[in-house]
Amino acid sequence: MIFIKKKVDILSLDRDRLLQWFTDRRMAPYRADQVLRWIYRHQADDFEQMTNLNKALRNTLADAFSINRLETVRVQASRDGSKKYLFRLLDGLLIESVLMPERGHYTLCISSQVGCAQGCRFCLTGKGGFSRNLDRGEIVSQVRDIIQNVKGSLRLTNIVLMGMGEPLANYNHVVSAVRTLTDSHCGLGFANRRITLSTAGLVPQLKRLGKDTKINPAISLNAADDQTRSKLMPINRRYPLKKLLEACRGYPLQSGRRITFEYVLLKGVNDSQEDAGRLAHLLRTQKAKINLIPFNDHKDSEFLRPDESAILKFQEILLEKKFTVIIRESKGQDISAACGQLRAAAQGEQIN
C-alpha cells in the first residue's frame, strides 16, 4: 500500500509556528518572513514564484506545504456595488463573505464559523445550525482571496467579523487570523482601527479580546431589557445585560474610540418609542455609538421590517439624548443579502 503524505496548508500556520518549522530544520528563521510576504503581500500561489529563496528551499517547502485558495462557488453582484461570495471549503462546507462599497473605500464582511450555535431568532445563519469553526487560514483566506477581485479606485481598507458565526466562540483562530490581518511586516497590513468584531455577547472572551488585540468590538444588542433580549438571543440568559455592559465598560478602548452597539429593529418587537427610551437609559454611562439596522425581510423569517416612521422616530429619540446614531441599511437588498441566505439557497440546490 502506498501512503501519500498530506500537505499542510501554509495559511493555517501563524508566524510563530512557521518560524519554529524553519528553526527545527536548522534553517535561517528570517526565511519565514520572506515566505509570508510572498503569500500575503505578493499573493503567491506557488513556491516557485518565491525567487529570493534558493531552489532547494522552494522544493522543500513545496513538499511540505500547499498554498490553498477557497473555491468560489458563486458571486452575486448587487445594483449598489456589493458582491456576495459563496465559498466552498476543502471538506465541502459552504461559507459567505460580502464586499461592500462605502464612501471612499470597501468594507469586507467575513465569516468565522460554518453556521452558528447561538440561535438568535432573527438570524438566518443560526437556523441552519452549526457545523464547525473555521481555522485561521480559512478566515484569512476570505480577505486574501477577495483582495484580488477589488478593482477600480476604491481600496479594501475595512474588515468586519460580522458574517456567519459568533467570532468569540472561535476565539483562538479568530485572534490568530486578526494578527495576520494586522501584521504590517509580513501579513496583510490592515490597521487595527479598521477591523471590527461583532459579538452576541460572550462575556469571558470579550474581556480577553481587549488584552489580546486592539481591534474594535461591536455588540449585537437588539433589546434594552433582559426579557426581550433573552427571547431574541438565548445567550442573554447566560450573560444578561448587566454582565455584558460591565464587560463593555471595562474594555480597554484605544484613544478616541467607542464601542458600537448594533440594534436590529424588528417591527412590533423592539422598535417602539418606549424601547428607544430604555436603550438610551441603558447606555447612558457607555462610550457608545449606536447602529440601528432595520430588519432585512426574507421569506423564512417570522419578523418584519418596521415602518419608516418608526425607524426615524427611534433614531430621533436617541439623538435627543446626545448619542451618535446611524441607520445602517442592508447592502445588496436585490440579492441574497441576509447573512446565510446564499448558503441556504445553495444547499437547497445542492450545488456541485
Stockholm file with secondary structure:
# STOCKHOLM 1.0

chainA/1-352         MIFIKKKVDILSLDRDRLLQWFTDRRMAPYRADQVLRWIYRHQADDFEQMTNLNKALRNTLADAFSINRLETVRVQASRDGSKKYLFRLLDGLLIESVLMPERGHYTLCISSQVGCAQGCRFCLTGKGGFSRNLDRGEIVSQVRDIIQNVKGSLRLTNIVLMGMGEPLANYNHVVSAVRTLTDSHCGLGFANRRITLSTAGLVPQLKRLGKDTKINPAISLNAADDQTRSKLMPINRRYPLKKLLEACRGYPLQSGRRITFEYVLLKGVNDSQEDAGRLAHLLRTQKAKINLIPFNDHKDSEFLRPDESAILKFQEILLEKKFTVIIRESKGQDISAACGQLRAAAQGEQIN
#=GR chainA/1-352 SS CCCCCCCEEGGGSCHHHHHHHHHHTTCCTHHHHHHHHHHHTSCCCSGGGCTTSCHHHHHHHHHHEECCCCEEEEEEECTTSCEEEEEECTTSCEEEEEEEEETTEEEEECCSEEECSSCCTTCHHHHTCEEEECCHHHHHHHHHHHHTTCCSSCCEEEEEECSSSCGGGGHHHHHHHHHHHHCTTTSCCCCGGGEEEEESCCHHHHHHHHHHCCCEEEEECCCSSHHHHHHHCTHHHHSCHHHHHHHHHTSCCCTTCCEEEEEEECTTTTCSHHHHHHHHHHTTTSCEEEEEEECCCCTTCSCCCCCHHHHHHHHHHHHHTTCEEEECCCSCTTSSCSTTHHHHHHHHHTCC
#=GC SS_cons         CCCCCCCEEGGGSCHHHHHHHHHHTTCCTHHHHHHHHHHHTSCCCSGGGCTTSCHHHHHHHHHHEECCCCEEEEEEECTTSCEEEEEECTTSCEEEEEEEEETTEEEEECCSEEECSSCCTTCHHHHTCEEEECCHHHHHHHHHHHHTTCCSSCCEEEEEECSSSCGGGGHHHHHHHHHHHHCTTTSCCCCGGGEEEEESCCHHHHHHHHHHCCCEEEEECCCSSHHHHHHHCTHHHHSCHHHHHHHHHTSCCCTTCCEEEEEEECTTTTCSHHHHHHHHHHTTTSCEEEEEEECCCCTTCSCCCCCHHHHHHHHHHHHHTTCEEEECCCSCTTSSCSTTHHHHHHHHHTCC
//
